[in-house]
Amino acid sequence: MPIYLDDAWLPTVDGHTHVKQVYHGQENVIGRVRRWQSA
């Protein structure tokens, strides 16, 4: 399951990354984990 960084990750003004709500099911779990690790 490919993850396109330019579509799934957007830089924010505070320098952190924000996960767009494009995930669903298992992909949503992965998105939440990555967002937590980036925080």
Helices and strands as residue ranges (DSSP letters): H 5-8, E 9-11, E 17-19, H 26-38
